[in-house]
Amino acid sequence: MKVTVRLFATLKDLLPKDRKKVLVELAEGSTVNDVAEHFKIPQEETLIIKVNGRSADKSTVLKDGDRVGIFPPVGGG
Amino acid sequence: MKIYRVNMTEGEVTTEDVKDAYAALGGRGLTSQIVADEVSPTCNPIGPKNKLVIAPGLLSGTMAPSSGRLSVGAKSPLTGTIKESNAGGTAAQKLAKLGIKAIIIEGKPADDKLYTMTVNKDGIQLEDVSDDLIGKGNYEVMEKIQAELGEKVCVMSIGQAGEYRLESASIAVSDPEGRPTRHCGRGGTGAVMGAKGVKAIVIDDSDAPGVPIVDQDRFKEASRALAKSLLDHPVCGEGLPEYGTAILINILNESGGLPTENFKTGRFEGADEISGETIADVISDRGGQKTHSCHPGCVMRCSQIYNDKDGEYLTGGFEYETVWGFGANTKVDDIDAIAMMDRICDDVGIDTIEMGVAVGVAMDAGVIEFGDAEGAIDLLEQVGEGTPLGRIIGSGAGFTAKAFGLDRVPVVKNQGIPAYDPRAVKGVGVTYATSTMGADHTAGYAVTSNILSIGGEVDPLSKEGQVELSQGLQIATAAVDSTGLCIFAAFAILDDENALPAVIDMLNAQYGLELEADDVTALGKSIIKTEREFNIEAGFTKADDRLPDFFVDEECPPHNVKFDITDEELDGLYNF
């Protein structure tokens, strides 16, 4: 299956240069944690994860066509 | 500490002792109490009976980190409710160091003259500056005053919009470089200042006595503890200094809550072009400052200095809500054009949020097309020129909608709804509906638990738990707004159990008090009750604590959600 991944703020440097999003091919039943490992995001990093615009976590199971956004802690207002 | 009363009808300044009832109040708590005590709730906001109250926070002027917020209070020309609008910049610290608890500006000059008020260790002097400053924008006003009195003075001023008494006029507060990038933006307090005939307030704290502190050692210890909490928090200590507040563009877009095309959808295809990440890159490439303090002693330093393509200064304090309002909401993805709109608003002295919403409304009504950056810049310039169209826009989103016959009007109590769609971020929707201030995200920033995973998690798309979330935040915020602390300190307070005790310790050490956490909650409740009572006497009812129909009736893509919190549930917010 394929999911679209966007990484933001300090994590964006883990994407290929000048890419805002990438399509990642994963085995069926993969989780957000597999995406994090794919991009070598350090395990100890605190992450805010959105799957299809909804709050998720590393254990969230993905399905084909999902949109995954991963952020470090951010805020403002 | 003293209170200055400036009567603009008589041109007289008097000095008053601080009443016992005001001793433990500061910032919003003090401005709202004085307005409630002295201003008739039914008065015309730009008439002689309204008063403009200016107060630094309880901790302002001390070494407490990020404590330089200034509160301004009045009856709002925009909403007709009580209003407190706060800003950074250097005014609060200087006023506090001069021993000033508050300045109350009342009455109205019989002539059409404009005055500056100079505040220094000797008191307050009024000077007729009609010949020099009438019709000038904030940049020129501040430059002229600093050329005469030195770069260290703080200037609070109004631009053309305040002189015209337009309902979205702001009061600019100079930043550490002396530029008008910090504003008491919301609610039209600049129109009240203009109606009082005050063009500028110049604050010179040379030889000021400073802020007395009862227990210096205890204060220092608590102050260091709060600074540590802030610096250790990933948002306050890392995210805000690195990217500024516009870092929120992408996470709101990803969450489907970034209002786009006058609140038609929750995602903007040009989001990346206007994101905090892009802005930080542009600033770095052009030799601007990604990290900047809006007042000395702020450890979060979320402000920025943005240069144009030639590397020359263009604007500063370029915030998420501004970028959203002139970006996603109007479908403009040109960050330089958005920066220019920010610059014009700072100069003319108009609230960037209200203008972002008003321009979106004007586009929806067909005055100009969505995405027309040049057209939007022209509309904002017309506000400064005082053309009939400019005056319509400058009177805010609600007025603009009425002028052009539009029924999709994102306002509550006539104040424009800011940068979080209330259908997809329901907690902040509750705050918009119920706040004593009209639609105001800062009054109860439920985006924390809804979107940012700060202070726990509450599903933003579900109605469960939103009223309780907003209620708790509104009460806590009213108290924080009294301290002079920046609202972003709340991120640390929500996540770090050491932060609030540090704040309370500082207050106790400074004033010789024995406050506990419950007292802080009680203060917040008391402020909101005072404000709500004023609004009720001004004619507001629970029917005003509602979102516009279209949020209830129209779905917001991509989640296709409506605002489904019932009227009865909203009314429950005031069960405390």
Interface residues (C-beta under 8 A of the other chain):
Chain A: R6 F8 A9 T10 K12 K20 T46 I48 K50 G53 R54 S55 G69 F71 P72 P73 V74 G75 G76 G77
Chain B: P234 V235 C236 E238 G239 L240 E242 Y243 G244 T245 A246 I247 L248 N250 I251 E254 S255 G256 G266 D272 S275 G276 E277 C302 E319 Y320 E321 H441 T442 Y445 V447 T448 L452 S453 I454 E457 D459 P460 L461 I487 F488 F491 P558 H559
